[in-house]
Amino acid sequence: MVFSSMVGALASLLVALFDPRITNKAGPDWLWMGGREDVVRNLFFKPNGAFRRYGRIGLLTTFGSGGAALFWIVQRLAM
């Protein structure tokens, strides 16, 4: 159940990233461990929830490289 909730929160965040009607792209504060003062949140988003200058590109690059790294690790474990 916890895993499903985490997947749902991540999916909600990803959908909100591309929806132009949503102004707070960072999602709810409970999604981040430190709320609005979270270090990772502040790398990509301003305090009001809008993206920083290269925040969207950085966040998508982080998700892409993290997914590729997990795929590589699982592939190596399966051998």
N, C-alpha and C positions, 0 to 999 in steps of 0.2 A: 504494500500500500504506500509506503514511503517512497519507493522507487517510482511508482506511478504518479505520485504527486510531484516529484522532482521533474519527471519527463513532461508533465503537463505545464509546470511553471516555465520550463525551458522553451517549450513550444509556444506558449503565450508570449514570451519575450521575443522570440524570433518573428512571430507574426506582427508584433507591435513595431518591430524595427522597420518594416516596409509599408506600414499603413500610414499614409500622410495625414489622416484625421487625428491621430494620437500625438499630442504634444510632448508628453512625458515619456520619452523613449526608454528610460532606464527602468521602467516598471515600478512596482510598489517597493517601498523601503524595506519591507520584511524579506524581500528576495536577496538582499545583500546583508552580510553578517554585521557590518558596522553602520547600516542605514545610509544616510546621506554622506557620512564622513568615511565610508569604506574606501580603502586605498585602491582596490581594483576598480571599483565603480568610478572613482575620480580620474582614472587613467583614460576612460572612454567618454564619460559624460560630465557635463557641468552640474552644479548643485541643483539647478531647476529641472534637470532631466533631459535637456537637449544635448545633442552630440557635440563633442569638441571638434576642432577643425578637421582632424583626420581620424575621428573616433569610429565612424562606421567602417572604414577600411581596416583599421586596426582590429576591431572586434571580429569582423569576418575573417581576417587573416589568422587571428588567434583560434577561432573555432575550426577553421580549415586545417591549420597545422596541428592542432591538438587531436583532431579526428584522424589525420594521417599518421601521427605518432602512435595512437592507440591501435590503429589497424596494423602498423608495422610490428608492434609488440605482440599482438595476438597472433600474427602470422609467424613470428619467430617461435612463439611458445608451441604452436601446433606442429612444428617440424620435429 
